[in-house]
Amino acid sequence: MVLTINVAVLLAIIIILRLRRRTEARKRSDEQLTVVIVLVFGVLIAPTAFGQWIVDIVRGLAEGITRSGTP
């Protein structure tokens, strides 16, 4: 039996666990590590269908905000 772990799923779990902690107790290096983990997660998930779906949603939101600001 071979167990495979998707790295993006593992990073998502790590991100959720890290963000659940209280913000007052974090050090600067701890925050920087969280940023690096999130960036790596973004690079891993970007070429997937789910990543493209997220990009489309964010693009639509940005266009809607831009259009709402113009008369």
NORNOR-V903520 format. One line per field, one symbol per residue. ss: DSSP state (H for helix, E for strand, - for the rest). burial: b if it has 9 or more other ideal C-beta (glycine too) atoms within 8 Angstrom, else e. A space follows every 50 residues. Layout:
BEGIN
ss->???
burial->???
END
This chain:
BEGIN
ss->------HHHHHHHHHHHHH--------HHHHHHHHHHHHHHHHHHH--HH HHHHHHHHHHHHHHHHHHH--
burial->eeeeeeebebbbebbeebeeeeeeebeeeebeebeebbebbeebbbeeee bbebbeeeeeeeeeeeeeeee
END
